[in-house]
Amino acid sequence: MPWVRVDDGLFLHPKWLATPANARGLWVTALSYCGNQANGGIVPAVLLPMLGATVDDAEALVKSGLWTRDGDGYRVNQFADYNPTSTPEAAADRALARSKSAQKAGMASAAKRQRESNVESTDVQREPNDRSTNVQRQPNDRSTSDQRNSTPIPSPSPSPTYTDTFDCDLQRARENDAAAQSQKGPTKRPLTAPRSTNNQSMDWLLDAPARQQPQRRESEPEARARRAIELSRRLYAEEDAREEERIAQWYRDREAKQIGTGETQ
């Protein structure tokens, strides 16, 4: 039981007034022990030292009429009258209450474990989802990067200056060539019609009439476009020259091989 009862008129009772102070302390301490054990008010004599008393204190309680000898111990008089919960039936009720409390605590612990397992399972499910999202995001990032890199950047078209009919046709041909280069990118020229390496000198001769007339100062976009065209022509010329050299070397090697084979035969 969680508590024991004490009469509020105990301090004026004749039996209490006839009891020494040490015996009074034993009586109150024994009440606590009997309530905890639910034994109906039985106090074994061997437990007197644990309760902080002696046999003389217990005998003083017997002499004042608060206790009665019971076998090898003592009994608290009228304990069951003031503490009905100390009966065996009350002990059974207390055991049932403890069982219900333990069952309730077990259910609460199981619910807590279930919540923790749900959180862990959610985290386990979230990790594959995050990985799949990252896997999907990486191809998308690469495709976006590829599209960004593959998008042609339009080259600024310079304002043409025409001097005569021949110069006009040449200028239009250059503009068409630059537009095609900027949209399609550099392509390898066919080997059947190699380009001459003297294009720079030929262009210099063709542009002679235009150089004789006063030229206006070209803008920055025009300068960039001109440098891009010149670089493209120079690269094509060097590549074509190397390709022609490779083809010529292949024919020389083939001819040398045929001659060597004829000498061997």
VOBA-1610 file (N, C-alpha, C; in pm, whole numbers, padded with zeros to 5 digits, always signed):
BEGIN
Met+00086-00119+00000Met+00000+00000+00000Met+00090+00124+00000Pro+00048+00236-00057Pro+00133+00355-00062Pro+00141+00429+00070Trp+00052+00402+00166Trp+00052+00475+00293Trp-00019+00390+00398Val-00005+00433+00524Val-00077+00372+00637Val-00147+00483+00714Arg-00253+00446+00784Arg-00335+00544+00855Arg-00294+00555+01002Val-00298+00679+01050Val-00272+00707+01192Val-00384+00799+01242Asp-00443+00765+01355Asp-00553+00845+01413Asp-00503+00984+01448Asp-00582+01087+01406Asp-00539+01223+01435Asp-00551+01258+01584Gly-00615+01173+01664Gly-00622+01196+01809Gly-00521+01113+01885Leu-00421+01058+01812Leu-00323+00971+01877Leu-00243+01046+01982Phe-00213+01172+01961Phe-00126+01245+02053Phe-00192+01267+02190Leu-00325+01248+02198Leu-00396+01264+02326Leu-00440+01131+02385His-00412+01020+02317His-00458+00890+02365His-00376+00850+02489Pro-00441+00791+02588Pro-00368+00752+02710Pro-00257+00652+02685Lys-00278+00558+02598Lys-00174+00459+02569Lys-00051+00528+02510Trp-00073+00627+02421Trp+00039+00699+02359Trp+00114+00782+02462Leu+00041+00842+02550Leu+00104+00925+02652Leu+00184+00839+02751Ala+00147+00711+02767Ala+00219+00623+02859Ala+00337+00554+02791Thr+00364+00583+02665Thr+00472+00516+02590Thr+00594+00606+02584Pro+00715+00551+02610Pro+00837+00634+02598Pro+00861+00680+02454Ala+00949+00777+02439Ala+00973+00836+02306Ala+01034+00735+02209Asn+01131+00655+02253Asn+01193+00558+02164Asn+01091+00453+02117Ala+01002+00413+02206Ala+00900+00316+02168Ala+00800+00377+02069Arg+00773+00506+02086Arg+00685+00572+01989Arg+00746+00569+01847Gly+00876+00596+01839Gly+00942+00589+01708Gly+00936+00450+01648Leu+00951+00346+01730Leu+00940+00209+01680Leu+00800+00181+01628Trp+00698+00233+01701Trp+00560+00207+01658Trp+00534+00266+01519Val+00577+00390+01494Val+00555+00454+01363Val+00636+00382+01254Thr+00760+00346+01285Thr+00843+00277+01185Thr+00786+00140+01152Ala+00734+00070+01253Ala+00674-00062+01230Ala+00548-00051+01145Leu+00471+00056+01161Leu+00354+00076+01074Leu+00396+00081+00927Ser+00504+00153+00900Ser+00552+00162+00761Ser+00593+00024+00709Tyr+00662-00053+00793Tyr+00706-00187+00751Tyr+00586-00278+00724Cys+00488-00278+00813Cys+00372-00365+00794Cys+00290-00325+00672Gly+00281-00195+00647Gly+00209-00153+00527Gly+00280-00195+00401Asn+00413-00191+00401Asn+00489-00232+00282Asn+00478-00382+00257Gln+00477-00462+00364Gln+00471-00606+00350Gln+00328-00659+00341Ala+00229-00575+00379Ala+00088-00617+00376Ala+00068-00747+00456Asn+00124-00751+00576Asn+00120-00872+00657Asn+00018-00864+00771Gly-00063-00759+00770Gly-00167-00750+00872Gly-00119-00698+01005Gly+00002-00642+01014Gly+00051-00583+01138Gly+00146-00670+01216Ile+00212-00769+01152Ile+00306-00857+01219Ile+00447-00797+01210Val+00518-00791+01325Val+00654-00738+01332Val+00743-00847+01389Pro+00829-00915+01309Pro+00918-01017+01363Pro+01020-00953+01458Ala+01056-01028+01563Ala+01150-00976+01662Ala+01289-00960+01604Val+01325-01043+01505Val+01460-01035+01447Val+01480-00908+01368Leu+01371-00839+01330Leu+01381-00718+01249Leu+01387-00591+01335Leu+01385-00605+01466Leu+01388-00486+01551Leu+01514-00402+01528Pro+01635-00463+01516Pro+01752-00378+01489Pro+01742-00303+01357Met+01682-00367+01256Met+01667-00298+01127Met+01573-00178+01140Leu+01475-00189+01230Leu+01380-00080+01250Leu+01434+00025+01346Gly+01559+00006+01395Gly+01622+00105+01481Gly+01576+00099+01624Ala+01540-00021+01671Ala+01488-00033+01808Ala+01546-00158+01874Thr+01509-00173+02001Thr+01555-00287+02080Thr+01435-00363+02135Val+01465-00475+02201Val+01357-00554+02262Val+01289-00475+02373Asp+01364-00393+02446Asp+01306-00311+02553Asp+01202-00214+02495Asp+01229-00158+02376Asp+01131-00068+02313Asp+01005-00145+02277Ala+01020-00267+02225Ala+00904-00348+02188Ala+00824-00386+02313Glu+00893-00420+02421Glu+00823-00454+02545Glu+00751-00333+02603Ala+00806-00214+02582Ala+00737-00093+02630Ala+00607-00073+02555Leu+00604-00106+02425Leu+00480-00097+02348Leu+00379-00201+02395Val+00430-00319+02432Val+00340-00423+02484Val+00281-00379+02619Lys+00364-00318+02702Lys+00319-00274+02834Lys+00214-00164+02824Ser+00230-00070+02724Ser+00133+00038+02709Ser+00006-00006+02636Gly+00003-00126+02578Gly-00117-00178+02513Gly-00125-00150+02363Leu-00014-00098+02304Leu-00016-00072+02159Leu+00023-00196+02079Trp+00103-00284+02136Trp+00143-00408+02071Trp+00102-00528+02156Thr+00106-00645+02092Thr+00079-00772+02159Thr+00180-00874+02110Arg+00229-00958+02204Arg+00322-01063+02162Arg+00249-01163+02073Asp+00319-01207+01963Asp+00262-01302+01868Asp+00372-01398+01826Gly+00386-01513+01898Gly+00490-01610+01866Gly+00627-01553+01890Asp+00709-01553+01781Asp+00846-01500+01790Asp+00853-01351+01761Gly+00738-01289+01748Gly+00738-01147+01715Gly+00629-01074+01789Tyr+00580-00968+01725Tyr+00479-00883+01787Tyr+00375-00847+01681Arg+00255-00808+01731Arg+00145-00768+01643Arg+00099-00629+01683Val+00075-00542+01584Val+00025-00408+01609Val-00125-00420+01635Asn-00170-00373+01750Asn-00312-00383+01784Asn-00397-00295+01691Gln-00511-00352+01648Gln-00610-00281+01565Gln-00550-00229+01432Phe-00447-00296+01383Phe-00387-00252+01255Phe-00485-00269+01139Ala-00557-00381+01135Ala-00652-00406+01026Ala-00772-00313+01032Asp-00806-00263+01152Asp-00921-00173+01163Asp-00891-00037+01098Tyr-00772+00010+01117Tyr-00735+00140+01062Tyr-00671+00130+00921Asn-00625+00010+00885Asn-00560-00010+00755Asn-00621-00134+00686Pro-00742-00119+00634Pro-00808-00236+00574Pro-00736-00284+00448Thr-00657-00199+00386Thr-00588-00242+00264Thr-00475-00340+00292Ser-00445-00367+00418Ser-00339-00459+00450Ser-00384-00604+00458Thr-00510-00633+00427Thr-00560-00769+00429Thr-00508-00846+00309Pro-00512-00980+00311Pro-00470-01059+00194Pro-00546-01026+00068Glu-00677-00995+00080Glu-00753-00956-00039Glu-00696-00828-00101Ala-00659-00736-00012Ala-00598-00613-00063Ala-00465-00641-00130Ala-00388-00737-00076Ala-00262-00773-00140Ala-00284-00829-00280Ala-00392-00909-00298Ala-00423-00962-00431Ala-00462-00849-00526Asp-00540-00753-00473Asp-00576-00637-00557Asp-00453-00558-00596Arg-00359-00543-00501Arg-00239-00469-00534Arg-00154-00542-00638Ala-00151-00676-00630Ala-00077-00753-00731Ala-00141-00737-00868Leu-00276-00735-00871Leu-00344-00715-00999Leu-00316-00576-01055Ala-00315-00475-00966Ala-00285-00339-01012Ala-00143-00329-01066Arg-00047-00396-00998Arg+00090-00396-01047Arg+00099-00465-01184Ser+00023-00574-01202Ser+00026-00643-01332Ser-00028-00552-01443Lys-00138-00481-01413Lys-00192-00389-01513Lys-00095-00276-01543Ser-00028-00226-01440Ser+00070-00119-01462Ser+00186-00168-01548Ala+00233-00292-01518Ala+00342-00347-01600Ala+00297-00369-01744Gln+00173-00415-01762Gln+00121-00435-01899Gln+00113-00302-01973Lys+00066-00199-01903Lys+00057-00066-01966Lys+00195-00014-02004Ala+00294-00033-01915Ala+00430+00011-01946Ala+00488-00067-02063Gly+00458-00198-02069Gly+00505-00278-02182Gly+00445-00231-02314Met+00316-00198-02314Met+00253-00148-02436Met+00313-00015-02478Ala+00341+00071-02381Ala+00403+00199-02416Ala+00542+00179-02474Ser+00620+00085-02417Ser+00753+00057-02470Ser+00746-00001-02611Ala+00648-00091-02635Ala+00632-00148-02770Ala+00594-00041-02871Ala+00506+00052-02830Ala+00468+00160-02921Ala+00587+00248-02954Lys+00673+00274-02853Lys+00792+00355-02878Lys+00887+00286-02975Arg+00908+00155-02956Arg+00995+00081-03049Arg+00938+00080-03189Gln+00804+00069-03200Gln+00741+00070-03332Gln+00763+00204-03401Arg+00752+00314-03324Arg+00776+00446-03385Arg+00919+00459-03432Glu+01015+00410-03351Glu+01156+00418-03390Glu+01184+00335-03514Ser+01122+00214-03521Ser+01142+00130-03641Ser+01081+00194-03763Asn+00968+00264-03746Asn+00907+00333-03861Asn+00997+00444-03911Val+01059+00516-03817Val+01151+00624-03858Val+01271+00566-03931Glu+01327+00453-03879Glu+01441+00392-03945Glu+01406+00341-04084Ser+01287+00276-04097Ser+01246+00227-04228Ser+01224+00341-04326Thr+01172+00454-04274Thr+01155+00570-04361Thr+01289+00622-04410Asp+01390+00625-04319Asp+01524+00668-04360Asp+01584+00572-04462Val+01562+00440-04442Val+01616+00341-04536Val+01551+00357-04673Gln+01420+00389-04676Gln+01353+00410-04804Gln+01396+00541-04868Arg+01424+00641-04783Arg+01460+00771-04837Arg+01596+00766-04906Glu+01690+00685-04852Glu+01825+00679-04911Glu+01823+00627-05054Pro+01753+00512-05086Pro+01748+00472-05228Pro+01681+00576-05316Asn+01576+00642-05262Asn+01510+00746-05342Asn+01606+00860-05372Asp+01685+00897-05270Asp+01783+01005-05292Asp+01888+00962-05395Arg+01933+00834-05384Arg+02033+00787-05480Arg+01976+00784-05621Ser+01849+00735-05635Ser+01788+00731-05768Ser+01770+00871-05824Thr+01734+00966-05735Thr+01719+01104-05781Thr+01853+01160-05829Asn+01961+01128-05754Asn+02094+01174-05797Asn+02135+01110-05929Val+02101+00979-05945Val+02134+00911-06070Val+02059+00973-06187Gln+01932+01010-06163Gln+01856+01074-06269Gln+01907+01215-06296Arg+01949+01284-06189Arg+01993+01421-06206Arg+02124+01429-06284Gln+02213+01329-06265Gln+02342+01334-06334Gln+02328+01326-06485Pro+02248+01226-06540Pro+02230+01229-06687Pro+02165+01358-06735Asn+02068+01410-06657Asn+02005+01535-06698Asn+02106+01649-06701Asp+02195+01652-06599Asp+02297+01757-06599Asp+02392+01742-06717Arg+02428+01614-06747Arg+02517+01595-06861Arg+02450+01633-06991Ser+02320+01594-07006Ser+02249+01629-07130Ser+02236+01780-07144Thr+02209+01848-07030Thr+02200+01994-07036Thr+02333+02055-07075Ser+02441+02000-07017Ser+02574+02050-07053Ser+02606+02023-07199Asp+02568+01902-07247Asp+02594+01871-07388Asp+02515+01964-07479Gln+02388+01991-07442Gln+02309+02082-07525Gln+02370+02222-07523Arg+02418+02263-07404Arg+02475+02396-07395Arg+02601+02407-07479Asn+02683+02298-07476Asn+02807+02302-07554Asn+02782+02287-07703Ser+02675+02211-07738Ser+02648+02188-07880Ser+02573+02303-07945Thr+02517+02395-07865Thr+02444+02506-07924Thr+02541+02601-07992Pro+02525+02621-08122Pro+02621+02708-08193Pro+02605+02853-08150Ile+02717+02920-08139Ile+02718+03062-08105Ile+02727+03141-08235Pro+02625+03216-08268Pro+02629+03288-08396Pro+02741+03391-08397Ser+02818+03389-08505Ser+02928+03484-08518Ser+02877+03615-08576Pro+02926+03723-08524Pro+02880+03852-08577Pro+02921+03869-08722Ser+02829+03919-08801Ser+02856+03940-08944Ser+02903+04083-08965Pro+03022+04101-09021Pro+03072+04238-09043Pro+02996+04308-09155Ser+02995+04436-09147Ser+02930+04515-09253Ser+03019+04515-09376Pro+02973+04458-09487Pro+03059+04448-09607Pro+03079+04584-09674Thr+03196+04599-09736Thr+03227+04718-09817Thr+03257+04671-09959Tyr+03179+04707-10054Tyr+03191+04663-10194Tyr+03251+04775-10278Thr+03345+04735-10362Thr+03408+04832-10451Thr+03367+04812-10596Asp+03353+04689-10637Asp+03308+04662-10774Asp+03235+04529-10775Thr+03195+04484-10893Thr+03116+04360-10905Thr+03195+04240-10860Phe+03323+04231-10897Phe+03404+04115-10861Phe+03426+04110-10709Asp+03456+04224-10652Asp+03475+04230-10508Asp+03346+04197-10434Cys+03229+04236-10487Cys+03099+04207-10427Cys+03075+04057-10423Asp+03100+03987-10533Asp+03080+03841-10535Asp+03175+03771-10439Leu+03299+03816-10432Leu+03396+03754-10343Leu+03355+03774-10195Gln+03306+03895-10165Gln+03266+03922-10028Gln+03147+03837-09987Arg+03050+03819-10079Arg+02933+03734-10047Arg+02976+03590-10027Ala+03068+03542-10107Ala+03116+03405-10092Ala+03183+03386-09956Arg+03259+03486-09910Arg+03323+03477-09779Arg+03219+03476-09667Glu+03116+03561-09678Glu+03013+03564-09575Glu+02937+03432-09569Asn+02905+03374-09685Asn+02836+03244-09685Asn+02923+03136-09623Asp+03052+03140-09655Asp+03144+03041-09597Asp+03152+03056-09446Ala+03159+03180-09394Ala+03166+03202-09249Ala+03038+03159-09180Ala+02921+03186-09240Ala+02793+03144-09181Ala+02782+02993-09173Ala+02822+02926-09280Ala+02818+02779-09279Ala+02913+02722-09175Gln+03030+02784-09162Gln+03128+02735-09064Gln+03073+02751-08922Ser+03009+02865-08891Ser+02959+02890-08755Ser+02843+02800-08720Gln+02759+02757-08815Gln+02642+02673-08787Gln+02678+02525-08783Lys+02760+02479-08876Lys+02790+02337-08884Lys+02918+02299-08813Gly+03005+02397-08788Gly+03133+02364-08726Gly+03233+02322-08831Pro+03359+02305-08791Pro+03462+02267-08888Pro+03442+02125-08938Thr+03450+02107-09067Thr+03437+01975-09130Thr+03561+01949-09214Lys+03589+01824-09231Lys+03708+01783-09307Lys+03679+01792-09456Arg+03764+01857-09526Arg+03743+01874-09670Arg+03777+01745-09742Pro+03710+01714-09853Pro+03738+01590-09927Pro+03878+01595-09989Leu+03935+01473-10005Leu+04069+01464-10060Leu+04071+01478-10211Thr+03953+01465-10273Thr+03950+01471-10421Thr+03981+01610-10473Ala+03952+01713-10390Ala+03977+01850-10435Ala+04053+01924-10329Pro+04181+01895-10310Pro+04260+01965-10208Pro+04269+02113-10237Arg+04268+02187-10128Arg+04275+02332-10140Arg+04420+02376-10149Ser+04443+02475-10227Ser+04579+02522-10249Ser+04631+02593-10125Thr+04761+02582-10105Thr+04824+02649-09990Thr+04854+02795-10018Asn+04828+02840-10140Asn+04858+02979-10177Asn+04734+03066-10169Asn+04634+03027-10082Asn+04510+03106-10075Asn+04536+03244-10017Gln+04628+03252-09921Gln+04654+03383-09862Gln+04709+03481-09965Ser+04803+03437-10044Ser+04857+03527-10147Ser+04753+03559-10253Met+04668+03461-10292Met+04563+03488-10390Met+04463+03587-10335Asp+04423+03571-10207Asp+04330+03667-10149Asp+04392+03806-10141Trp+04522+03809-10117Trp+04589+03941-10112Trp+04583+04011-10247Leu+04599+03934-10356Leu+04590+03993-10490Leu+04448+04035-10522Leu+04349+03952-10482Leu+04210+03986-10513Leu+04163+04107-10434Asp+04218+04127-10315Asp+04177+04240-10233Asp+04255+04367-10263Ala+04340+04366-10363Ala+04420+04484-10395Ala+04336+04605-10428Pro+04228+04591-10514Pro+04146+04712-10541Pro+04083+04769-10414Ala+04039+04681-10328Ala+03975+04732-10207Ala+04075+04803-10116Arg+04201+04760-10115Arg+04302+04823-10031Arg+04341+04961-10082Gln+04323+04982-10212Gln+04361+05112-10267Gln+04264+05221-10226Gln+04138+05182-10195Gln+04040+05281-10154Gln+04048+05303-10002Pro+04007+05417-09956Pro+04011+05442-09810Pro+03917+05347-09736Gln+03968+05281-09636Gln+03891+05184-09558Gln+03847+05248-09426Arg+03728+05216-09387Arg+03681+05264-09258Arg+03736+05172-09148Arg+03741+05219-09029Arg+03794+05142-08917Arg+03692+05034-08876Glu+03741+04909-08876Glu+03651+04798-08845Glu+03622+04793-08695Ser+03501+04745-08664Ser+03460+04733-08525Ser+03518+04605-08463Glu+03499+04590-08332Glu+03550+04471-08262Glu+03483+04343-08311Pro+03349+04338-08330Pro+03289+04216-08386Pro+03344+04183-08525Glu+03364+04285-08607Glu+03419+04260-08741Glu+03561+04205-08732Ala+03639+04258-08638Ala+03777+04210-08623Ala+03778+04064-08578Arg+03689+04029-08485Arg+03684+03890-08440Arg+03642+03797-08552Ala+03543+03840-08632Ala+03500+03756-08744Ala+03612+03739-08845Arg+03685+03847-08873Arg+03794+03837-08970Arg+03903+03743-08921Arg+03939+03756-08792Arg+04044+03668-08739Arg+03999+03522-08740Ala+03868+03497-08713Ala+03817+03360-08715Ala+03826+03301-08856Ile+03794+03381-08958Ile+03800+03332-09097Ile+03945+03303-09136Glu+04035+03392-09100Glu+04176+03370-09135Glu+04232+03245-09066Leu+04196+03227-08940Leu+04243+03108-08868Leu+04188+02980-08930Ser+04059+02984-08970Ser+04000+02865-09032Ser+04069+02831-09163Arg+04100+02933-09242Arg+04167+02906-09370Arg+04307+02849-09347Arg+04377+02904-09249Arg+04513+02856-09223Arg+04512+02712-09173Leu+04416+02679-09089Leu+04407+02542-09038Leu+04373+02444-09149Tyr+04278+02484-09235Tyr+04242+02397-09348Tyr+04362+02375-09439Ala+04437+02482-09465Ala+04552+02469-09554Ala+04656+02373-09495Glu+04685+02388-09365Glu+04783+02299-09303Glu+04734+02155-09299Glu+04607+02135-09272Glu+04553+01999-09268Glu+04555+01934-09406Asp+04518+02012-09508Asp+04520+01956-09644Asp+04662+01921-09686Ala+04759+02006-09650Ala+04897+01977-09686Ala+04945+01848-09619Arg+04911+01830-09493Arg+04951+01706-09426Arg+04883+01585-09489Glu+04757+01599-09526Glu+04686+01486-09588Glu+04747+01450-09723Glu+04783+01551-09802Glu+04846+01523-09931Glu+04980+01454-09912Glu+05053+01496-09807Glu+05182+01433-09781Glu+05163+01287-09740Arg+05059+01259-09660Arg+05033+01120-09621Arg+04996+01034-09742Ile+04916+01091-09832Ile+04876+01014-09951Ile+04998+00988-10039Ala+05082+01089-10057Ala+05201+01071-10139Ala+05295+00967-10078Gln+05308+00972-09945Gln+05393+00873-09879Gln+05338+00733-09893Trp+05205+00721-09891Trp+05144+00588-09908Trp+05174+00532-10046Tyr+05167+00618-10149Tyr+05199+00571-10284Tyr+05347+00535-10296Arg+05433+00613-10233Arg+05576+00582-10239Arg+05606+00448-10172Asp+05541+00426-10055Asp+05562+00298-09987Asp+05508+00183-10069Arg+05397+00202-10133Arg+05338+00095-10216Arg+05429+00062-10334Glu+05481+00169-10397Glu+05570+00147-10512Glu+05698+00077-10469Ala+05752+00118-10352Ala+05873+00052-10304Ala+05847-00093-10271Lys+05730-00123-10217Lys+05696-00261-10184Lys+05684-00346-10309Gln+05623-00292-10415Gln+05608-00367-10540Gln+05745-00392-10601Ile+05833-00293-10595Ile+05967-00313-10651Ile+06040-00419-10571Gly+06032-00414-10440Gly+06099-00515-10358Gly+06046-00653-10383Thr+05917-00664-10406Thr+05858-00796-10434Thr+05907-00849-10568Gly+05919-00761-10670Gly+05967-00806-10800Gly+06111-00850-10792Glu+06194-00785-10714Glu+06333-00826-10701Glu+06345-00960-10631Thr+06254-00983-10534Thr+06258-01110-10462Thr+06219-01225-10553Gln+06117-01202-10639Gln+06078-01307-10731Gln+06186-01331-10833
//
